[in-house]
Amino acid sequence: MRYTWIDEYLMKKRSVTKDLQPSWNWIRYHIGGKMFAAVCLDNQNNPYYINLKADPAESEFLQSQYEDIIPGFYSDKRTWISVKPDGNVPDELLKNLLDKAYRLMLEGFSKKRMREIIGLSCCGTDCNSCVFYKTDCEGCNECQGKVFHAPAKKPCPIYACSVNKHRYVSCAECSELPCSIWKNTKDPQLSDTEFENSIKERVQNLMDAYK
């Protein structure tokens, strides 16, 4: 198979898991427990198709442009495609299609569930890496933004704007990211430089997870 980078590429995505379906001999990649891509193996464990979730309209177009992209093998042929592992589909195109497959499956969940699956707050904070998680704070997603540093019984201003007001999954959907609310919601323990680095890191977390 020419696309030897697939496993590493997919496993770098947030919250992706994989397994081997033994009766099919498929290596399956999941988000939130649902498969969005698979590498189909023959009896000698050689790949013969790469299956991935696809938008129906784009699927038809791709099949008209590339002979190595066909309707999904052993899958819903309207919403899945198969790519031949030794064909001529450009690597960058396949990466783009895998990104879209990941997002398509993720977007099938509720917004609340999406945040839980990704494991980021709406502002891109990874609560699992926070020293206050499960001690002083149960987590932004779990308490609907009413974190320990927010005003009593009120959500963090970022959560209030992003989730409660605009009904976004996260601030990644906002064209003003990072906005003035972000810049005004500062941990007083951080220096200006540390705070700017925190903003950059959180924005990157959101871009990696949702874009």
Summary of the structure (lengths in Angstrom):
residues: 211
radius of gyration: 20.1
end to end distance: 27.3
largest distance: 61.1
contacts: 614
relative contact order: 0.10
helix: 37%
strand: 17%
